[in-house]
Amino acid sequence: MDIDWLFRRDHSDLVPYTPVLPPESLAKLGNVQVADVIKLNANENPYGPSPRVKAALGSYNGYNIYPDPDQSSIRALLAEYVGVPSDYIIAGSGADEIIDLVLRATIDPGDTVIDCPPTFGMYSFSTNVNGGSIISIPRNSEFNIDIPSVHKNIRDNTKVIFVTSPNNPTGNIISESDINELLQYGRLVVLDEAYSEFSGSTLVSLVHRNPNLIVLRTASKWCGLAGLRLGYGIMDPKILQKLMSIKQPYNINTAAEIALAASLEDLVMLKENVEKIVAERIRLFDNLSSMDNVTPYPSHGNFILCSFSGIGARDVYEAMASSGIFVRYFNVPELRDYIRISIGIPEHMDKLVDCLTNILGQTI
Ligand SMILES: Cc1ncc(COP(=O)(O)O)c(C=O)c1O
């Protein structure tokens, strides 16, 4: 029986998102034990969640009850954390879900969306899944957004402009004046601040003055909750109501809600972990800078992008993987010479530097 015709025609040439593999699969790839895998490929938090999360999840008794579709308590908690009213907050199963919701709410078939590569791949992936088409405006040589080119390429059917600060994978941040300029164009501007806690900066205060600005955040990175999937968006209540009206009713699972509440009671510890990660980022940057064939790019996130000369980035990636160290290699033309290293614990960073030094045949 032919069932192909049952599926959406516009998905026939959809390029799937390339996700990172779990440690078990990486262990097989690198031919190492799972316990020996050093996973530095998904910007995860090497310190894990607050210990309070495990205790709170273990002692909760209501898992047989559906979660609150209005997300009342989670929105109140996040509102207090961010410093906005709770009717400005919507939570999602990761920031990924909010990206999808924004596009589901705005894209009619064929509408266009702007992103600025190299950047997070979910913007183009979700645009294509939702029947839109992406207009990619490459960043300049310093990885800043080419604002005049964004302006020039806006079409009548352009609904959304995605910008990321700090940008993944380049690590740089966007200026307030650039965001203000983009906001003038009358499209939805989605400012993805998934790594804001590592940069110590945010432009969330602009949301009050700009009904077309959506700021995205996540508990995946600084809270160490990537596996429980909890992200959120901050926006004018008018957009928020649109998103609330199309989301799945129980999109936030109870475990994520409990974990977030426990995390927000342990801010001191979580912020100490962020500081440790930032300190390691600075140390790794210095180490990479002292290597002859490596150029690291200054980063405000929990990762560092670097490029290589005299050796292929893919070869570096493969040599590291065979030692059990997994960094991110992006198989796209604009990042062919680059790898992205997520910041891990000091011991893992030392191993990475030793491994890279061996691969490059250098002593530092
Ligand atoms: C810029 C950016 N936004 C969003 C996400 C996804 O966040 P979440 O885990 O909350 O879906 C990531 C994950 O790597 C990211 O790099």
The ligand as an ORCA input file, in Angstrom:
! r2SCAN-3c Opt
* xyz 0 1
  C      20.111     29.427     21.459
  C      19.322     28.274     21.990
  N      18.009     28.423     22.189
  C      17.266     27.419     22.671
  C      17.834     26.202     22.970
  C      16.950     25.095     23.425
  O      16.609     25.245     24.744
  P      15.666     24.189     25.429
  O      16.528     23.092     25.942
  O      15.007     24.976     26.520
  O      14.686     23.707     24.405
  C      19.190     26.000     22.794
  C      19.799     24.699     23.094
  O      20.914     24.393     22.841
  C      19.962     27.064     22.274
  O      21.260     26.921     22.035
*
